[in-house]
């Protein structure tokens, strides 16, 4: 599976969300919004059609 920008962004956002949630114990709206955006990027990556011709 080829890692594209959506996958990289979603993984970074999930890491940042987990780090801030676990280390800072902050459960604010913005952190959960970041998780939601990361999930949406990941789903977009999975649903995106990858047609590459070599």
Order of alpha helices (4+ residues) and beta strands (2+ residues): alpha-alpha
